[in-house]
Each structure stands twice: as C-alpha cells, then as structure tokens.
Amino acid sequence: MANTSPVISVLTSTLTFSAPLVLAALGGLCSERSGVINIGLEGKMLGAACATGFVTQATGNAFLGMISGLMTAILLSFLHWLLTQTYRMDHIISGMGINLLAGGATALVAKTFSSLGSEKMNAFPVAAYWVMAWTAVFGVYWYLKNSRGGLRLNAVGQDPDKARQMGLKPVKVRFMALLWTGVFTGIAGALVVSNAGSFTDNMTAGRGYIALAALILGGWRPIPAFFACLFFGFLDGVQLQLQGQSLFGQTIPVEFWQALPYLVTILALAGLLGKGSKAPSGLGRA
Amino acid sequence: MSEIMVQMSGITMDFGAVRALENVSLSVKQGHIHALVGENGAGKTTLMRILYGAIQPTEGSVQIGGEEKHFRSQDEAIHAGVGMVSQHYSIIPELTQLDNLMVGAEPGWLIPRAAAKTRADELAQRMGFEFEWDALSEGIGPAQAQKLEILKLLWRDSQIMILDEPTAMLTPADSDLLYGKLRELANAGATVIVVTHRLPEVMEYCDEVTVLRSGQLIGSKVVSETNSAELAEMIVGHAIEFQKPDKFDAGEVVLSVSGLSVKGDRGDEAVKSASFELRAGEFVGLAGVDGNGQRELFLNLMGLQPTLGGGITLDEVDITRHSTSERLLNGMRLIPEDRHEEAVIEDWSIEENGILGLQRSGSVKSGMAINGSAKAAIAERITTLFPTKFDHVHQRFGALSGGNQQKVVNARAFEGNPRVILAFQPTRGIDIKVSELVFQKLRAFARSGGAVVMVNFDVDDLIEHCDRILVINHGEVFEPRPEESHDRAAIGRLMVGAQ
C-alpha cells in the first residue's frame, strides 16, 4: 500500500476493522434486547475464530470451516442460555466464564494443532463477510420493527414478568435470541481469522468488548450501533495510520487510541454525548 | 344466556407447606359479572391465577364451557379464551400502545401494522376509548392503562375476563365508567370475574358473588338476594364496627409548607406554590385525581424530589435543605406509593426491611452495627400492629401477599418516634376490616401529638376518616370552604379544577 493516499488507506482499514465489530455488536444486540446481558461476545468470537481457522486448514474447505465456527459460537451461546435461564446464574459471571473457557480452550487447541497453523488457509473472501455484516444490520433493524419475533424479543427484554403475563415464554424467546447471538458472533469470529490467515492465541484482542461498547453507545439499536462500530473501526484505522508519527509535535501512544472507544462509551453512558442511551429495562432479570 | 361457563371444582393449592386454597369451588355463568371477594390472603388471586394457567392446582378440576381443561401456562388459557388483567397492569412502558395491545397475540409472523391499527381503532371505538397507537405507553395514567388492558382482552377475543382489583387505582368516576363497559361486554356474552374488596361495587354492579376466607369457600350468593352487612360478615366471620372520628383540639403547628414548588420528573413544575399547615393531632386527607402532584409533593417533603422554591418547617425548624436521612431522624415518615420499588427490598427478610430507613436512629444503631434485639423487637411490632399472615420474620419480604406487604410497610412508619406520617394509599389492597384499623392507628398517632397526611383516591374514605381535607389539582393545593369541608360534591369540583 505504499502509494495509496492516507485517506484511502484509513477508509479501507475502517471497513476492515469495523466489519467484525458490526457482526459481534448485532450478536450482542439479539442477546441484550431479549434481556440477557452478554459480555461473552469476546469468547464466542474467539471460539469461532479458532474452529474456523483450524477446520479450514485441516480440510481445505472454507464452508466446513465456517460451519464449525458457527457451531462453536452457537454452542457457547447456548451454554450462556442454559446457565442464565435454566440455572439462573448471574449473567456477568456466566459471560466471564465463557470468555475464560474460550480463551483457555482455544489456546489448548492452538498448541495441540500447531502443525496445522502454518498451512495456507483457504477462506471465503473477506468482502463477502463485509456484505454479510451490512446486510445483517438492516435485516435485524427490519426484523425488530416489523416482525412478531421482534416485538416479542423487545417485550421480553423490557419486562419478562409482564411478557409472561401476556402469554409469552421468556425462556423460549431468549433461546432464539441467543441462537442468533451465536450465529452473528460465529460469523464475526470466522471473519477475524479469515482476515489474519491463521489462528493465533487471543486473536480477537478485546473486539468483543469493543462491540459491546458500540452496542451501548448505539443505545441498543441496530443502525446507531452500526455507526458506532464504523466509528470505532475508523479510530483503529487512524491509529494504524498515525502509528509512530507525531501529531502536532507530540507522539500519541498507541494505548491512547485503544482506550478511546471505551472513553467515548463512558461519556455516552454518562449522558454527555447524545441524549444518553437507555438499556432494556429487563436486562439481567429472570 | 345463563349456562355455566366456568366451573372450578374441589380446587386445592399448596405452596410448599402452606395451603392457600382448600377444596374451593366456583361456578360462573355466561353473561354475568361475578364478584370474588375476601380478605387479603383469602386466596382470591391464587384461584384466579389457576384459572388463568399461571399456576397449576394441587388438586381439583377446571371446566370451561363444559370442557375439562388443564392449563400448563398462560398462553394455553389465552387460547381457550381466558384473559386476565392483574392488579399490576402488564403494560410495558417502552412499547408503543399498539405493540402493547398486540404482544402475545400478533396477527401474523409479519405484523401488518396498518390493518392492526384499523382493528385496534374499531375495538376502541366500540368501547368509546381513545388511544395514540404509535405513542409509547410510558406515562399513560392508571385509567387509560386499565382501558388498554380491557382492549387487550377484546383483542384476544377473550370470552372469560378476569379483573383483579380493577378499581384500586381509579377515581370514582372512572370506576363507574369501567363497570358500565364491563356490563356492556357481559350483555354481549362475555363472562366477567372481578376480584375486589369493595363491597359497594359488588352491590351496585355485580350479578353474583363468591366469598373466600382463609383459602376456604364460604359461599356464593346472588347479589340481589343479599346485602353488604351479610357479605361483610361472611368475609370476616363476624360483624364489623366502624368508628367515627372523635372531636379534638388541634395543637401547635407540626409541619408548615409555604409556597412550595416542586420539580417533576419531566422537568415540569409538578407542585405549584403549595402552602398548608399540619397541626398536632390532625389527620388530614389529600384528595385529587392520580397524577396531579401528590407523588411529587410527598417525595419532596422527604427530600427525594428537587425543590424549585418555597420552604418547609418541621417543629419550627427549617428543613427545606435537609437530606432525607436527616428528615427521617427528625420524624418524617413516608408510606410510599409504589410498594415494590420504593418501600422495601423484596429479597430481604421482613426483619431487615423493618429497620430500613431507621438504621441511623438511636434505638437501632449500635456503634457501627445494628442492634439485633431492637431489630427483632421492631419486626415483632410491625407484624402484629396490623394482623399479618406470615411464616417467620426471616422469610423473604417478597413472599408475602400484596396486602400483607402493605400492612408491614404501614406499620413500619409508626416506628422510631415519628412526627409526621405521609401515607400514600395506605389501604391499597387491604381488606375493609384491616383498612379500618389502619385509619384508626393513623388517627390515634395524630391524636398523640403527631400529624398525618393521607393520599387516597377513594374520596369516601377521606370524608369518612379525615379531620380536614385538602385537594390537589394540577399541582395546586386548595382547601374547601369550612362549611363544605366534608362535602363530596365540593371536593369533587376542586379535584377537577371547577371552583
């Protein structure tokens, strides 16, 4: 990219960095709008990345790879459902547990199959994932607005007790919601590993948390969350461009850029940016 | 028109070791309004929750239209034409009014909003209601919420409509309107079951009545063949005596409010330059339609709602800028409007909730710890002041029935030498006998040198029990002329702003 202008390269990296965020944020949206707090996006992405990477390398089949990534994320998502809905475990603790589990298990897998890691990964083109991410944003937006499932998801997420009173079954609605969380985070993980070419330990590098921050910044709504993801992706792109360069005579440390998404989210949550975002009232409630 | 639509036979319900219902039967005819009455904890709501499929009976059978049914959940009951409006409305404020109407019974996988709105409008028109379908449901008042709940029943084509304490939150005029609509629906073939503790409503609007006491069936009567006295006796097991307020001399001013303006949650002026005084010995009523500033006034007096102007003195000390904990220490007490959200922590025990708000007061605080024996003594007193049904003081507060929760919350306000008790609907969900006791205790507290202000949406209760009645309308506080101080019509005019 020696000759591309900085503007073009920032834009390209914005798209590259934001696509997995968009997918993960949509995964988080499905879960949280149904009332299930999900800080386990990171773990699901990591699990999916690992499965996609190694299965693709082992079989040479991109499709099989992606399916195994999806299944991994979906299984982790169902684990979260089981722990929070059947066993009534605290949502944060379950989410943390899933992140730790995914972190440990993927490291173990990576170590065991390290010989595979050097093989060429025959993955789907990254642009296909981008299209999927953008389409999904509008799909989810449309579904929430116009479908029965969307209305029920929203009702259960706002007040599970009242929803139950109206004949809904929150546990069932949340099962479907978490299935979709698995699907979206699975694709996000597959994208991350396809981008890199092979799996490395902890390769999602906190993107699950950034996606959650974007979801919160976007007020748990698909379109604003999408823009929040673009914005965070843009920050990443700028950071890459400015790395090692001085700005106004000052060198800005990388950590500043990495901290910026969280800072913005905290300001937004404190109501200092926009009109403040309001969480679904039923978050974390049985 | 008078076939039996609902037949519940030999219903027994155990919750663990507690038997909530024992061999209860209920039969309700189609086209009738059937009242289910009884004290708190008598098992009325439990029986209705069984009919609505929310819980399954330990023993007994339910027949709807002659067909035996075993509902395992609410949605099965809804499919069989049973609908229930519970005491706490199931309207979700974050959804639009149309979405609230439809949720759980959407017309299809894809919601045809235009068609849905047309049908919603038709139903509303049939009942003479009006809704803003696309507006969010937050901030709709209790009367409007009740109307939406009724439309929800119609939307689901419910043939059997259960309403649990439907008038608890309504003004007398809205209650009349509600029963008028229920009668129309019954005449059109619906079967209506109303759970209530207000006997005048039963006598005026219902066809038949069934009385429960302590989980047992006492009897069913045709309303035209009985009277309030007989029903009251069936409910409590013996005749009730009502006490009239005694004469007394008001003492020095305890609480003085002058030109007080309070900021509402939406930034509006919820209370506008209110001025009034409470003297020692007085039991004062605050009449008004719900949502006219009662809530904000009480919260502000406790230091929980921002002041825009004016001042408050308690025993001649200016407390306008005092914190809530200082006010509590100085004897201000609030029986809050929302029991669940504002009065207690439901996951805590009865005992722990008993000292909530008193934790800094001399008798309860012991160094950095809580005095255990004082805590136990308070728990003992607050569960016996008003007869409360409970297992033990360490049980979870939320496990008490609604009426019993209210009794404990009321009783707690008398702890720690209060000077002023602000009581927001203290008899909500409490039966007549204990309500009478609540009024008596509040009055006795006042006569011993304190002062009480009570918000009650039942104007008759205020007229019957209070020494003086203030009226709040759009945040302005008025007092009727002395000669009309207990005149229902005069108070009613002030409530709606007609002079």
Interface residues (C-beta under 8 A of the other chain):
Chain A: N146 S147 R148 G149 L151 R152 N154 A155 Q158 D159 D161 K162 A163 R164 Q165 M166 G167 L168 K169 P280 S281
Chain B: A54 S73 Q74 D75 A77 I78 M84 S86 S90 I91 I92 P93 E94 L95 D99 M102 V103 G104 A105 E106 G108 W109 L110 I111 R113 K152
